[in-house]
Amino acid sequence: MTKTPRGVRVRRAVCKALFVVGGVITLVCVLLPIACWRDDVAIERSMGQAVAQVDSVSFNRTVVRYATPDGRVIIPSQGVLYPAGLNVGDNVRVEYDQTNPELTRVAGRTAVLSLLPVGTFLVSVWIVIAAVVTVLRRFGTRV
């Protein structure tokens, strides 16, 4: 019984690891729009509407402030859902879950908006994985 060369074993392990990482990333990318859809369903079950002021915009969240009909001022700690295109100082219509006002989205925007960026990211990841695996396999036949 001959032992396969170490370089071949390493390349095979790297390929397998890349496929595992790609699978995990794919799972996360499938779960993200599902989570967005779940949040949308929660908002639509008990929807409240308000006009909010955008207080801050950063990479990971956009903070808004709005008042509910009973006079409470709400500032969702996780920011607003689907904030693309908002700027500090803007007034924007929002929809929120009346049972959990922390769950707030920009009015008229839904989980459908998550499909394009998630899909584009997922395709890009698999193109990179396919390219690396192809290079590793071709390199392996020349050794």
C-alpha positions as CSV (number, residue, x, y, z in Angstrom):
1,M,0.0,0.0,0.0
2,T,1.5,3.3,-1.1
3,K,0.9,6.5,0.9
4,T,-0.3,9.5,-1.0
5,P,2.1,12.4,-1.0
6,R,1.7,15.0,1.7
7,G,1.0,17.8,-0.8
8,V,-1.9,15.9,-2.3
9,R,-3.4,15.2,1.2
10,V,-3.0,18.9,2.1
11,R,-4.7,20.1,-1.1
12,R,-7.6,17.6,-0.6
13,A,-8.0,18.8,3.0
14,V,-8.0,22.5,1.9
15,C,-10.6,21.7,-0.7
16,K,-12.8,19.9,1.8
17,A,-12.4,22.8,4.3
18,L,-13.4,25.3,1.6
19,F,-16.5,23.3,0.8
20,V,-17.4,23.2,4.5
21,V,-16.9,26.9,4.9
22,G,-19.0,27.5,1.7
23,G,-21.8,25.3,3.1
24,V,-21.8,27.3,6.4
25,I,-21.9,30.6,4.6
26,T,-24.7,29.3,2.3
27,L,-26.7,28.2,5.4
28,V,-26.3,31.7,7.0
29,C,-27.3,33.3,3.7
30,V,-30.4,31.2,3.5
31,L,-31.4,31.9,7.1
32,L,-30.9,35.7,6.8
33,P,-33.8,36.4,4.5
34,I,-35.9,34.0,6.5
35,A,-35.2,36.0,9.6
36,C,-36.1,39.2,7.8
37,W,-39.3,37.7,6.6
38,R,-40.1,36.6,10.2
39,D,-39.6,40.1,11.4
40,D,-41.8,41.5,8.7
41,V,-44.6,39.0,9.7
42,A,-44.3,40.2,13.3
43,I,-44.6,43.8,12.3
44,E,-47.6,43.2,10.0
45,R,-49.5,41.3,12.8
46,S,-49.6,44.3,15.0
47,M,-48.5,47.2,12.9
48,G,-48.1,50.7,14.1
49,Q,-47.0,53.6,11.9
50,A,-45.1,56.8,12.7
51,V,-42.8,59.4,11.3
52,A,-39.2,59.0,12.6
53,Q,-36.2,61.2,12.6
54,V,-32.9,59.6,11.6
55,D,-30.4,60.3,14.5
56,S,-27.3,58.5,13.2
57,V,-26.2,56.4,10.3
58,S,-23.3,54.0,10.6
59,F,-22.1,50.8,8.9
60,N,-23.9,48.4,11.2
61,R,-27.1,50.3,12.1
62,T,-29.2,53.4,11.5
63,V,-30.7,54.8,14.6
64,V,-34.1,56.5,14.4
65,R,-36.4,58.2,17.0
66,Y,-40.2,58.2,16.8
67,A,-43.2,58.7,19.1
68,T,-46.0,56.2,19.5
69,P,-49.6,57.4,19.7
70,D,-49.5,57.0,23.5
71,G,-46.6,59.5,23.7
72,R,-43.7,57.1,24.3
73,V,-40.5,58.0,22.4
74,I,-38.9,54.9,20.9
75,I,-35.3,54.6,19.8
76,P,-34.8,51.0,18.7
77,S,-31.4,49.8,20.1
78,Q,-30.7,47.7,17.1
79,G,-31.7,50.4,14.6
80,V,-34.2,50.3,11.9
81,L,-34.6,47.5,9.3
82,Y,-33.9,48.2,5.6
83,P,-32.3,51.7,6.1
84,A,-30.6,52.1,2.7
85,G,-30.5,55.7,1.5
86,L,-31.3,57.3,4.8
87,N,-29.2,60.3,6.1
88,V,-28.9,62.0,9.5
89,G,-31.8,64.5,10.0
90,D,-34.1,62.8,7.5
91,N,-37.8,62.3,8.5
92,V,-39.0,58.9,7.3
93,R,-42.2,56.9,7.7
94,V,-41.7,53.7,9.7
95,E,-43.8,50.7,10.6
96,Y,-43.3,49.0,13.9
97,D,-44.6,46.0,15.9
98,Q,-46.9,47.6,18.5
99,T,-46.2,44.7,20.9
100,N,-42.4,45.2,20.5
101,P,-41.6,48.7,19.3
102,E,-37.9,47.8,19.1
103,L,-38.8,46.0,15.9
104,T,-39.1,48.8,13.4
105,R,-38.7,49.0,9.6
106,V,-38.8,51.8,7.0
107,A,-42.3,51.9,5.7
108,G,-42.9,50.0,2.4
109,R,-39.7,48.0,2.6
110,T,-39.7,44.3,3.1
111,A,-37.4,41.2,3.2
112,V,-37.4,41.2,-0.6
113,L,-34.7,43.9,-0.3
114,S,-32.4,41.4,1.4
115,L,-32.4,38.9,-1.5
116,L,-30.2,40.8,-4.0
117,P,-27.2,41.6,-1.6
118,V,-27.4,38.1,0.0
119,G,-27.6,36.4,-3.3
120,T,-24.8,38.4,-4.8
121,F,-22.6,37.7,-1.8
122,L,-23.4,34.0,-2.0
123,V,-22.6,33.8,-5.7
124,S,-19.3,35.6,-5.2
125,V,-18.3,33.3,-2.4
126,W,-18.9,30.2,-4.5
127,I,-17.1,31.7,-7.5
128,V,-14.0,32.3,-5.3
129,I,-14.3,28.8,-3.8
130,A,-14.6,27.2,-7.2
131,A,-11.6,29.2,-8.5
132,V,-9.4,28.2,-5.6
133,V,-10.4,24.5,-5.8
134,T,-9.8,24.5,-9.6
135,V,-6.3,25.9,-9.1
136,L,-5.5,23.5,-6.3
137,R,-6.7,20.5,-8.4
138,R,-4.7,21.6,-11.5
139,F,-1.6,22.3,-9.4
140,G,-2.0,18.8,-7.9
141,T,-1.8,17.1,-11.3
142,R,1.4,18.9,-12.2
143,V,3.3,17.7,-9.2
